[in-house]
Amino acid sequence: MAKSSRLPEDNSPDGVPHVSPVTRRTLLAGALSATASGLLLGGASRASAVGATASLEPLDITGPEALLGRRWIHLKLDENGRGLPVRLPLRVPGLRSASASAEPTEIRVTSTTGLTRIGAAPDKPENDGATLRVAAGSASDLWVTPRRLGSPGVPADRLEIRTRRATAVVDVWIEPAGGRWFGADRDHQLLDLEIVAVHAALVRKGDGAEVVMWSPARDRDDDGNLKPDPDRPDKWSWTTFHMGALEARALDLATLKTRDRPMTGGAGVKPRNVFCGGHAHLPDGKLLVAGGHVDPAHLDLDDAVGVHVYDPNAANAWSRPAVMGVRRWYPAVTTMPDGRMLIAGGSRTAPAHEAAKNDLPKGYWNQINNDYQIYNPADGSLTPRSEARRLIDPELLASPKDKLAAYPNVFVLPGKTATSLPLVALVETNRAWLYQYDKAKGDAPLVLAPAVYTMRGKGSRSYPTYGSNVLLPLKPGAGKHRILVVGGQHEGQTKHRDITYEQKSTATAEILDVDAFQPLSRQKGWRRIERGMKHPRVLCDSTLMADGTVLVSGGTEKGWGDMNRVPVLASEIFDPVSETFRLADSALTDRRYHSVALLQPDGTVLKAGSTGGFAHDPDTNESLFDEHTTAERYYPPYLYRGPRPAITAVAGANDAWTTLGYDTEVALQARGVGLDAQSKVALIRFGSTTHGNNMDQRYVWLRTTAQDSDAYERWTIQFRTPETSAVAPAGDYMLVVVDSTGVPSSSRFVHLSQGSTD
């Protein structure tokens, strides 16, 4: 039986009196939202063009709303950083009943920061403010033009509007078309992580969260000091195949300081190079890491055969509960609906730079594992390699040379009903495979549909010319799901094994539609997005942001993992509703091979890492290494759009973490001037990313059952948690409220538990 959890009355001393619904509508009329194409009052229609005659209620600059909340205006800058003037009608209430012969009232308007220009006419902005004269019974137009951005999360400007009788204040928010990149430190400088973040995951640490990162070890002298590269004095010396060693650090999100998290100290645990492994969150919030690096010259070493667990709350963070019995370099790890972990694919060796070697019987292309194993965290058991099951049917491949790719992207999808078997999609190269997930089949739960779904483009989207895949936001009760793929090898490339320094990448994007109501062997398959990305890119990341849009960042225009060139600094935003891309801001640093992008609880995206290439320029023999230990942060447009709502309590508690069950009605309390009956609630799973593959990334819109306003800006929202763990596997999530202007709240941490009704 579904449970219900309701919030008590919010009795916090906020100084805001209770108001009637009628009074609330009056107050909301004073909360303004305008774009460069017009003005929106209290959710009313917006002006169709600058200067157009629009039926807008003028803004009263006095009245009860001035005492209860600040008005605000939302302006926009275009992709070139320019903004158009917006008309703001002003009216003094005391003139409504005045006679026609009454003297006009003077209104003085000044800008606090100067980031907007104001004037009595659109083409006559005044630097020191504007003076308007309002005749009886009418309004006077103020023209407001955005000039420059302010800081994210706060108004760019504040207009003071004065008459002889009163003063009103209007906050001005200025939204850039493509957000902004800044350094990740508090002063917007680049943040030194003291590590190259090749792998990164958001994990629960105490009452908060941290980002754990790791990379191969750098060379050190006998005293433990980092050794400089003799050819690059300002860089370090790397030994890629330094087995039995690892650099791991954790970034505290509150202090922005890192701490060492070495793979030492645990019982029976020795350092292993789990760089190039796969990782995903266990249902209890710990991180499972499978596989790791392989050295073709020392294949007897076991760094790539182990299963490790990272516990952020343990003094000795790393443990090694199992051994797979096979090397898995670049495997996928996915949390299944029943809480078990799928470990799939991966190679038994790494590719050589001499392409001919990779085609040999023991070369890279012929050493990729076409099987999977199941790890059960409940008892620490792992499917023996001798019982590992096949992932794909070789009979469906184009030729004997055609193989499964490394780092396949594996997605869990809901079935057509809550009682139906969950679905699994596996995306690799330029194709997809679909399965039912039947936990009753023990260690062989994947039931493969006899079909392969090939993309429109011929090029590969997988390593060594990887793009990035993302499961687009799931809607409550929906049986249709979409997987977006961006970037990778040029769409005209037919020979995936031909990897060169000069080969082109692609700007195309495709979507796989999966309809749970149709047989898995008769799906419509892939379709091309009519207008793809603005920039071709390979080695990129795609990141679900707090409002459900997708940030595409980083990568290069040419080459492959180890050898690439022409970095792409410009990022892009994909809108899942319109299925269109728009250009976003350019990053501060080139983020190429071995970079990561991870959504943060505050709604920003942390971008870090990059080794540049991992070899030498084939023409000049110069090193392509250009490793970055710094991090930057992307501030999406929604952080400039208007005041953010805030979740003040979940399920009756103010605790930092809340545990929720499945198919349960829950109440949260939120505050925000943009909240109304159209506000939405979503769960976002903690991310875990490497090599363009975020193995945990998931965004789930929740069904809201009631929204009640018990005071100005204060709302109680009832919602239902996901019906089953096929919608959202058990684990740690960020809970957000997105108001009707598209502004998400900062996250509240939620642990979704399987032990309730699932």
C-alpha positions, 0 to 999 in steps of 0.5 A: 500500500502506498504511503503518505507523508505530509508536511506540518505547517511552516511556522518559521518566523519569516515576517510574511503574513498569510494572505488570501488568494485574491490578495496573492494574485494582486501581489503576483501582478507586481512580480514582473518578468520581461524578456528583450521582446516584451514584458510579462506581468504575473504570468500574463501575455507578453508584448510581441515586440519592443515598442509594440502597443501591448495590453499590460497592466502598468506597474504601481510603484506603491501599494501593499505589494511593496511591503511584502516582496520586491518586484523583479524584471527578467531581461535577456542578452542575445548570443552576441551579448546585446540586449534590446530596450524593454518598455515598463509602464509606471503608474502612481495609484494616488492619481487614479481618482485625480481630476484631469487638471491635476499636476502630473507627478514626477517619478525619478528612477535610478540604477544601483549598479549601472548594468542596465540603462534606463530612459524615457525613450528607447533610444535615449538612455540616461546615464544618471537616471531618468525622470518621468512625469505621470499624468492623472489616470495614465501611465508613463513608459520607462525603457530598460536596456540590459548592458552587461551581466552581473554575478550568477544567482543574484540580480544584476541591477536594482532600480529605485523608483521614487515619488514624493510619497513613496519609494519602490524597488525593482530587481533586474535579472539579466540572462545570457543566451548561453550561460557563463563559464567561470573558474570553479573557485569562489573568486571565479578563478580556476580551481586547482584540484591537485589531480587530473580528474580523468574519472569523477563521481558525486558521492555522499559524504556525511551530511553533504557530498563530495566529488571523488576523482582519480587518474594514473599515477605521476612519477615520483622520486625516492622522497615522494616528490613529483618528477618534472618531465624532462621535455616539459619542465612545467609539467610532470612525468607520467608513466601511463602503464604505471601499474599498482599505483593510483592517484585519487582525491576527493573535493569537499563541496563546502570548502572546495579543498581536496584530500588524498584518498589513496588505495592503501590501508584497507584490509588486503587492499593493494594499490591498483591502477583503476584508471580506465575502469567503469563505475556506478553507484551502489544502492547504498551510495558507495561507488563500485569500480570495475576493471582498470588499466592494462599493460600489453607488456605485462598482461599478467598484472591484475589491475584490470580484473578487480572489483573495488568499492569506494566508501567516502565515509570510511577512513580506508576508503577502498576495498576489493570485494571481488575479482572478475577473472578477466581483464576489463579495460573500459567496461560499463557498470550499471545499477540494475532495478533489483540493486545488483550491478551489471559489469559489461564489455571492456577489452583485455588489452589497450589499442596500439598506436600502430593500427596494424597491430590492433587487427592481430588476433591478440590485438585490441579489436579482437580482445573486446569482451562480449559478455557481462557479469553480475555483482550482488552487493547484498552478499558480495557475490560475482558471477564467475567468468566461466558463467558470464553471459553473452551481451550481443548476438554475433550473428547480427553483426555485419561481419566477423570483424565487427565487434562490440565496442569498449565502454558501451553505454547501458541504460535502464528503462521502465517497462510498459507498466509498473509490473512489466519487466524493465528494459535495458538499452545498450548503445555502442559504435553506431547501433543499439541493442535492446533487452528485457531485464528478468531478475528471475533468471539469476546471473543471466537476467538480460534477454536480448531482442533479436534486432540491431538498431543502426544509426543513420550515420556510419561513424562510430560514437564509441572509443577510440572516437567516442561521443557521448550518450544521455538518457533524456528526462523520464516523464511519470507514467510514460512508456516512450523513452529517448536516448540522445547521442552527440559527437563522435567519428564523422558520419561518413566514416565507414571503417571504424578501425581506421583511427588517424590524427586528422580524421574528422568528428561529427556535429550530428546528433541522433535519438533512439526512441524506445516504445515500451508498448511495442515489441523490442524487435520492432522498434522504430530505431534511430532518427537524426536531429534535423539541425545538429550541433553547431560544432563537430566534436569528438571526446566530448561530454553531455550533462543533464542540468537541473532544469532537464536540458543537456549541456554538451561541452569539450572535445576536439574537431579532429583525431581520436583519444590518444591523438587529437587536435583543434579543441572545441571551447564552445559549449551547446545546450540541447532542449529535450522539449523542442529537440534543438541545440543552441550555442552556449558560452565557451569554456576557459580551458580546452577539455579534450581526452580524459576530461569530465563534466558533472552536475553539482547540487547548486545547479552548476556543472563542474568541468575538469581534467583533460590530458590533451592527447596521450601520445606524440604528434605523428608529424613533429614527434612532440608530446601531445600531453597537456594535462590540466589539474584545474576545474571550471564551472558552468553557470547555466542561463537559469541561474541568471533568470530570476530568484531561485525557489528553495526547498525548505523541508521534505517529508516534514523534516529539515534534515540534510538527507531524506530517505524515500520509498517507491510509489509514495506520496510525499510533501515538500515545502518550498519558497519562491516568487516564481512558484505557482501551480505549474511548478514541477519536481524532479529527481536527479541521480548522482553522476559518475563519469569518465570518457564521455560516459556518465554511467549513472546520469538520470533525470526523472520528472515526478508526478505532482498531486497537489500544490497549495499556497499558504502564504505569499511565496510559500508553497506545499507541493505533494508529489509521488515518488517513482513507481518502481526502481526501473524508473529510478534505481535505488541510490542517492539523488538530488531533489529539485523544484523547477518553477514556472519560469524554468528556474530550478532550486538548489538540490536537497539530498534524497536517498531512494530506498528499495526496501519500501514498496518495490 
